[in-house]
Amino acid sequence: MAAACRTLYGGPYDFEEAAVTDAPYDAATEFDRQVERLVQLGYPELAATAEETFRDLVAPLRAAAVRGAAGLPAPTAARVPFLLVITRELIPVEARLPLTTLAGKRKPGFLDQHYADGDLARFDPIKELEVPAGPAYLLFDVDRGEETLNLPPSSALEVITGQDRLPLTIDEGLAFVTLHPAALAKNKCFSLVGSRCGDKRVPALWISQGAPKLGWCWYGNPHTWLGSASARPDRVGLP
């Protein structure tokens, strides 16, 4: 990853540069970067609102991001202190997915053809997550789940909850890849066990044709290249 990609606003966090220079991590600056990236990607337009209105909407979460990230290490490719999650209440998944890319790539993310029309909307957050109502919220200590590679989601969920953590939803997975594209890498992809629709399917983000792909796998099937992402249980919504 080129050192030039680490900027205050816009591009993804440069994990290699941070490791080499031991650059300090500042949660307030990172929150501003995440907001700026969403603005540059066109989230205000997708939400049918003005840029200033979008910024004002998420601004109350800035202080909570600083508090919640206190004591957490700087971002790496596998784990980040927090994410600003935009929900489908504000922008549909289908509109946000094409704005995801792999690190250093341009091909847009896409939806697996095995989702039937209207199928994606049936995948709701599981009740254990207590996802805040509203258009945006914060998620903390997010990990792509490398230790659960080659475990079926059913077993991975036991590992995750045994660590007092909870799985990610589709909205949260999209936020992860949108704000930190390096999180999705070859043989290091992840299921989103926090979104279910009442059957044995589990949404997952993996790489196909050089781009992020939102597909699904079976709850009881393992894959060597697929783990299950997780985060700290607390999710902080707008006041």
C-alpha positions in Angstrom: 0.0 0.0 0.0 1.6 3.3 -1.0 2.5 5.7 1.8 0.8 8.5 -0.2 -2.6 7.0 0.5 -2.6 7.9 4.2 -4.2 11.3 4.3 -6.3 13.1 6.9 -9.3 12.9 4.7 -10.4 10.5 2.0 -8.1 7.5 1.5 -7.9 4.4 3.7 -5.6 4.4 6.7 -2.1 3.4 5.7 -1.3 0.5 8.0 2.3 0.0 6.7 3.2 3.7 7.2 1.8 3.6 10.8 3.9 0.5 11.5 7.1 2.0 10.1 6.8 5.5 11.7 4.8 4.6 14.8 2.5 7.5 13.9 0.2 8.4 16.7 -3.4 7.3 16.4 -6.0 10.0 17.2 -9.7 8.9 17.3 -11.1 12.3 16.6 -9.0 12.6 13.4 -10.0 9.1 12.4 -13.7 10.0 12.9 -13.2 13.0 10.7 -11.5 10.8 8.1 -14.4 8.4 8.0 -17.0 11.1 7.6 -14.9 12.7 4.8 -14.6 9.4 3.0 -18.3 8.8 3.1 -18.9 12.3 1.8 -16.4 11.8 -1.0 -18.1 8.6 -2.0 -21.4 10.4 -2.4 -23.3 9.2 0.7 -25.1 12.6 1.1 -26.5 12.3 -2.4 -27.6 8.7 -1.9 -29.4 9.8 1.3 -31.1 12.6 -0.8 -29.7 15.3 1.6 -27.2 18.1 1.5 -23.5 17.5 2.4 -23.8 19.8 5.4 -26.9 18.1 6.6 -25.2 14.7 6.4 -22.2 16.0 8.4 -24.5 17.5 11.0 -26.4 14.2 11.3 -23.3 12.2 12.3 -21.4 14.9 14.2 -22.9 14.0 17.6 -21.1 10.7 17.4 -17.7 12.2 17.3 -17.2 12.6 21.0 -18.6 9.1 21.6 -16.0 7.7 19.2 -13.2 9.3 21.1 -14.5 8.0 24.4 -15.3 4.5 23.1 -11.9 4.1 21.3 -9.9 5.1 24.4 -7.2 2.5 25.1 -7.7 0.7 21.8 -4.7 0.3 19.5 -4.4 2.0 16.1 -6.0 0.4 13.1 -4.5 -2.6 11.4 -5.7 -4.5 8.3 -7.4 -7.0 10.6 -8.7 -4.9 13.4 -9.9 -1.3 13.8 -10.9 0.7 16.9 -14.3 1.9 15.6 -16.5 2.3 12.6 -19.1 4.9 11.7 -21.9 2.6 10.5 -24.6 4.0 8.1 -27.7 1.9 8.2 -30.2 0.9 5.5 -32.7 3.3 7.2 -30.7 6.1 5.5 -29.2 4.4 2.4 -30.1 0.9 1.0 -27.5 -1.8 1.0 -27.7 -2.1 -2.7 -26.7 1.5 -3.1 -23.7 1.3 -0.8 -22.3 -1.9 -2.0 -21.0 -0.6 -5.3 -19.0 2.0 -3.4 -16.8 -0.6 -1.8 -13.5 -1.6 -3.4 -10.5 -3.6 -2.4 -7.4 -1.8 -1.2 -5.7 -0.1 -4.1 -8.3 -1.3 -6.6 -11.2 0.4 -8.4 -13.7 -2.4 -9.3 -16.9 -1.8 -7.4 -18.4 -4.3 -5.0 -21.5 -6.2 -6.2 -24.2 -8.5 -5.0 -24.2 -12.3 -5.5 -26.7 -13.5 -8.1 -28.1 -16.0 -5.7 -29.9 -13.3 -3.8 -33.4 -13.2 -5.2 -35.2 -9.9 -5.8 -36.1 -8.3 -2.5 -34.2 -11.1 -0.6 -31.6 -8.9 0.9 -34.1 -6.8 2.9 -35.1 -10.0 4.8 -31.8 -10.2 6.5 -32.3 -8.4 9.9 -29.9 -7.9 12.8 -30.2 -10.7 15.3 -31.8 -9.6 18.6 -28.7 -10.2 20.6 -27.0 -7.3 19.0 -29.4 -4.6 20.2 -28.5 -2.4 17.1 -29.5 1.2 17.8 -32.4 2.6 15.9 -31.6 5.4 13.5 -29.5 6.2 10.4 -26.1 5.9 12.0 -24.2 4.5 15.0 -20.8 3.5 16.2 -19.2 0.0 16.5 -16.1 -0.6 18.5 -13.0 -2.9 18.4 -13.9 -4.5 15.1 -12.1 -7.6 13.9 -12.4 -9.5 10.6 -12.1 -12.9 12.4 -9.0 -14.6 11.2 -9.0 -16.9 14.2 -12.3 -18.3 12.9 -11.1 -19.1 9.4 -12.3 -22.6 8.4 -14.9 -22.7 11.1 -18.6 -22.8 10.1 -20.5 -19.8 11.3 -22.3 -21.9 13.9 -18.9 -22.8 15.5 -17.5 -19.3 15.0 -20.4 -17.8 16.8 -19.6 -19.9 19.9 -16.0 -18.6 19.7 -17.1 -15.0 19.4 -19.6 -15.0 22.2 -17.2 -16.9 24.4 -14.9 -13.9 24.1 -17.8 -11.5 25.1 -18.0 -10.2 21.6 -20.8 -10.3 19.0 -20.9 -10.8 15.2 -21.3 -8.1 12.6 -24.3 -7.3 10.5 -24.4 -6.5 6.8 -24.5 -2.8 7.4 -21.4 -3.2 9.7 -19.6 -5.3 7.2 -20.1 -2.7 4.5 -18.8 0.0 6.8 -15.7 -2.1 7.5 -14.8 -2.5 3.9 -15.9 1.0 2.9 -13.8 2.7 5.5 -10.9 0.2 5.7 -10.7 -1.6 2.3 -7.6 -3.6 3.4 -9.9 -5.5 5.8 -11.0 -7.6 2.9 -8.1 -9.6 1.6 -7.3 -12.8 -0.2 -8.0 -15.8 2.1 -9.1 -13.4 4.8 -12.7 -12.8 4.1 -15.6 -12.8 6.6 -19.1 -13.9 7.4 -21.7 -11.5 8.8 -23.4 -13.7 11.3 -25.2 -10.8 12.9 -27.7 -10.6 10.0 -30.1 -13.5 9.5 -33.4 -14.1 7.7 -34.8 -17.2 9.5 -33.1 -19.8 7.4 -29.6 -21.4 7.3 -28.0 -18.7 5.1 -25.4 -16.3 6.5 -24.3 -13.2 4.6 -20.6 -12.9 3.9 -18.2 -10.6 2.1 -15.5 -12.1 0.0 -13.5 -11.4 -3.1 -14.7 -12.2 -6.6 -13.5 -10.9 -10.0 -11.1 -8.5 -8.2 -13.9 -6.8 -6.2 -15.8 -7.2 -2.9 -18.8 -9.5 -3.3 -21.7 -9.7 -0.9 -22.9 -13.3 -1.0 -24.1 -15.9 1.5 -22.9 -19.3 2.8 -24.6 -22.0 4.9 -24.6 -21.7 8.7 -22.9 -25.1 9.1 -20.4 -25.0 6.3 -16.7 -24.1 6.8 -14.4 -22.4 4.3 -10.6 -22.1 4.6 -10.8 -18.5 3.3 -13.8 -17.3 5.4 -13.9 -16.3 9.0 -16.6 -14.5 11.0 -16.2 -10.8 11.8 -16.9 -9.6 15.4 -16.9 -6.5 17.6 -17.3 -5.3 21.1 -21.0 -5.8 22.2 -21.7 -2.1 22.8 -23.1 -0.1 19.9 -23.6 3.6 20.4 -26.4 5.4 18.6 -27.3 9.0 17.9 -28.5 10.9 21.0 
